[in-house]
C-alpha cells in the first residue's frame, strides 16, 4: 500500500495562478516543504540523471578524488567528509556527493565546474547540463509564484535582479547501503536547513527523509516525508526566511541511515551574487546583505565545522 502524501501537493500546471500561490503560501507557512507535480521535467530525464549519477558514484575512489571539491564549491565530496549538524557527537555524515554549479553560457568561456572524463562517462556532462537548465526553468516559475504568495508583484524578485545570473547548483547524493557497527547512531545527512532561497529535490523512492516543522521546539518532532512518484520535493531555505522576515520559515530536515542504498538529486537556487537581500516588511530583524556574501559566510562556517 502506497503511503499517503505527507506534504501538500502543488500542481505547477494549474492555470489558476492565484489559487496556486495561495496553496504555496499555506504550504510555506505550515510546513516549509511541499510536493511539486506536473512541473514539466519528464520521467525519462530524471531516470537519465539518476542513471548517470550511479555511474559516477560506482567509479573507484581514486577516480572520484581526481574531481575533489574545489574552492568554487564544485566537484566530489567523499563519504563522511561533511557534518551538517555541528552539535552532533558523530562526525561525518554517511553520504558522498558531487556539486555542479552554474552552467557557463554559450558566450562565456568561464566554467567553474569539474567534469568526469568523457571517455569513462560519455553522456554525463550533457545529461547534467540538460537537467540544470530544466530545473532552473521550473525554479523561475516557482519564484514568481512565491512572490504572489507573499502578496507581491509576481516580478518582484526579477526586478531586484535575483534571477539575472542566479547561483544554481545541482548536488548529486549517494547514501551507502551497508552499515558497520561504527555507523550506529550516524545519519545519512544530519539535521540542517538549507542556506539559500529554494531547493528542488528528486528522490529514488528509498525512505529516510524526515522534517521537523517546529525547529525551536524541544523535544523535536520528526515526520517522515514519503516518496510520491513523479513529484519534486520543494523546501524553503534560510535566505528566503531572512528575505521574508520569517514569514516563510526554513525547515529542519535530515536523512536517516536506513541500511539501504539511496540516491537523490538536489537543486539549490540562490539569487544573483550581487542581489541585495532586504526584508520587505516595515519591522525587520535582519539588515540588508548581498546574496553572495551571505552564502559565502554560511559555507565558510560549514566547512570549518566539518573539518574539525
N, C-alpha and C positions, 0 to 999 in steps of 0.2 A: 504493500500500500504506500503510495507517494505521500510524504508528509505535507501538511497544509503549509502554504507560503507563510513565512514568519514575519514578513515585512510588507508594506504597501506596494501594490503593483501600479506603475506609471506607464501609460501607453503613449509612446512618443509620436505615434502616427495619428493620434486623435486630431481632428480639425478644430476642436474647441479648445483653443489655447488658454482661454481664461479659466476653464474648468481644470485643465491640466496643471496650470500654475497654482491653482488653489490646492490641488491634491499634493503637489510638490511641497507647498508651504506646510501643509499638515504633516507630511512625512518628515520634513526637516525639523519641525518643532517637537514632534513626539519621538522620533527615532534617530534622526541624523543619518539614516540609511533607507534606501528603497530599492526595489527591483525595477529595472527599465526593460520594457518589452517593445517589440516592433520598432527597434532602434535603427534598423537598416543594415546592420552588419550580418552578412549571410552566415549560416551554419558552416558552409564549406570553407569560408575564410577563417573562422575560429578553429575549425578542425586542422587546417593547414598550419596555423600559428602554434597550436599545441604539438603537432607532429614535429615541427622544426625545433621547438623548444626541447622536446625529449631527445632529439638527435644531438643537440649541443650538450645537454647535461650527461649524456651517455659517453661523451668523449673521455679519454684518460685525464686525470687531474693535471698532469704536466702540460697537456694541450690547452686546457681551460685556463691555467695560470698564465699562459702567454698573453692573455687578454685581461689581466688582473685590473680591478677597479682603479681608475685614474683620478687625478685631481679635478678633472672635469665631470666627475661622478658618472662615468660610463664604464662599461665592462663588467667583469666577473667578480662576484664576491663569494669566497669559498664557504663551505659548510662551517657553521658555528663561529663565523667571523664578526657577527653583529649581535648586539643585545639591545633590543628595542625598549625594554623596561629596565632602567638603570637601578631600580630598587630591588630587583630580584636577586636572590642569593646564587642563582645559576647563571654562569657566564657563557654565552654562546647559544643563540637560538638555533634550533635544528632545521636549518634550511640553507640552500645555496641560491644565488640569484645572478641575474645579468641585466644591467641597465643599458637602455638605448635612449639617448637624448634627442633633442630637436633635430629634425632631418634637414640637412643643408638644402637650400632652394637651388633651382636649376641655374640661377645666375650668381651663385656663390661658390667659392672654392673651399670655404671653411666647413670642415666636418669634424666634430669633436668625437665622433663615435669610433669604437673599435669593432671590427667585423671579423668573424671567423673566416678561415680560408675558404675561398670558393671551390677549391679542389676537393676539400673534405665535405663542405656543406654548400652545394651549388645554388640551392634555392633559398637559402637562409636570409640573406640580406634583402632580397626582393620581397619576400614574404613579410618581413618585419616593417619595411618601409611602407608597404601597402596597408598593413594594419594600423600603423601610426597615422596615416592620412585618414583612414576611415574613422578611427576613434576620435581624432581631433574634430572631424566634421560633426560627429554626434555631440561632442562637448560644446561646440559653438551653438547648436540648437538649445542645448540644456542651459547654457549661460543666459540666453535671452529669456528663457522661461523662469530661471532663478530670479532675474531682475523683476519680472512680472509678479512672481511670488512674494517679492519684497515691496510690492506696490510702487515700483519704479518704472521709468520708461524702459521698454524692452531692449533698447540700445544703450542702456546706462554703462555697462562695462566696456562696450566697444568705444563709446565716446571718451572714456577715460584712457583709452589706449591699451587696455588689459589684453586685448586679443591681437595687437599689432604683430608681435613676434612672441607668442606665448611659449613659456618654458614647459614643454610637454615631454614626459618620459614614459617609456614602456619599462616595466620591470617584470621579467620572467622569473618565476619562483618554482623551486623543486624541494619538496619535503621528503625525507627518506622513509622507506617502509620498515626496514629492520631497526629495532631499538635495542641498545645494550643496557646492562644494569646501570651504567654510569649516566644514562639518559633519563632515568626515572626522575620525574618532577620537572623536567625541562619542557619548554613549549616549542612548537614549530616556529611561532612568532609570538613573543611575549607581549603583554598588554601595552598598547600605544594608541595614539591618534595620529592621523596623517597631517603633515605640515602645511600642505598647500591649499588650493581652492576646492577642487573636486577630484575624486578618484572613481574611475570605472574599473570594475573587477570582473574578469571572466574566470570561472572555476570549472574543474573537470568532473564534478559530481561527488568527489570524495569528501566526507564531512570533516568538521574540525573548526570552521569559522564560528566565532561567538562575538556578541556585542554586549556592552554594558551601557545602558541608556543613561543612567544617573551616575556619572563618573565621580561625583563628590560624595556619594553615599557610602556609608560603612555599615555592615559589610557589603561588598559589591555583589550585585545580582547579574549573573551571566546567562544569556539566552543564545540558543543555537540558531544559526542562520542556515536554513535548508536550501538545497540546490533547486533551482527552477530552470528546466530545460529552455535554452534559447535566451534567457534573461541575462543582462548585465546587472551587477550589484553596484549601486552608486552610494558614495558617502561624502559628507561634508568634511572639509579639512580645517585645520586651525586658522589658516589665513582667512577663510570665509567667515569663521566665527568672529574673528577680530574685526573684519570689514563690517559685519552686521551688528557690531556692538553686543554680541552674544545673543541676538535674536535666534539665529540658527547656531546650534551647538555642535561642535565636532564630537564624535562618539568614540569612546574606547573600544578597541576590538583586539582579538588575539586569535591565534590558530593553535588548537590542541595537537599534540603529537599522538596520533591515533593508531600508529603501528601499521599504517597502510600508505603506500607511495601516493603522493599528491602533487598535482601541478596547478598553478594558477598564473594569470596574466593580469597585472595591474597597469593602469594607465593614469598617470598623475598629471593633472592640469594645473599649472601655476601661471600667473599673469606675466606679461612682458616684464623683463628685469627692471626697467625704469618706471613702471607704473607705480603711482603713489597710492598706497592703501590707506584710506582715511575713512573713519566711521561716518556714515551719513545721518546719524542721529544727533540731535542737539546736545544731549548729555552723553559724553563719550569717555570711556575709561582708558582708551588707548590713543597715544599720539600718532600722527601720520608717520609712515615709514615706507621706504622704497621696497618694492616686492623682492628684488634680488638680495638686498641687504638682510631682510628678514629671513629668507630661506638659507642664505649662507651662514648666518649665525646659528640657526637650528641644526644645520648639517655639521657645523664645527662641534657643537655640543654633543651630538650623537656619536660621531666618530671618536671624539676624545674619550667618551664614556666606554665605547665598545673596545677600545684598545687597552683598557686597564685590566 
